């Protein structure tokens, strides 16, 4: 007469509130097998890093292009006793190309106060005219002290007491 069944007379399947992880395990095992088979077939890239001895040697005497603070351009071969030869910026590329040997680098030594745009224009002119080995010359200092370190014998201002 009643269409409602009692909880004790329930027949049928109960719902499980658990995740079935068996399919996930199967997928992971298949992926593991695929990676184990393909890993030996992949060849690693070979990178030839220069050693310290190779990086320190300069293959040819470079040509140095100097840009002064007022924008004047000159060039010289980096040899002992070589003098700077002034040249107009419009004729710089042709002058350098006439003196340039194969595999000879060209370095640009610009004053620290020269605008970045000026240096980039000189580099762009040289590259457009066929100079392939081009770099910037910097003043390398052997041991640069840490920001809080003081030179030998000089008092450290950061640690000095005020009187």
ABEGO torsion letter per residue (X at the ends): XBABBBAAABBEBBBBABBBAAAAAAAAAAAAAAAAAAAAABBBBBBBBBBAAAAABBABBBBBBBBBAAGBBBBBBBBBGBBBBBBBAAAAAAAAAAABBBGBBBBBBBBAABBAAAAAAAAAAAAAAGBABBBBBBBBBABBBBAABBBBGBBBAAABBBX
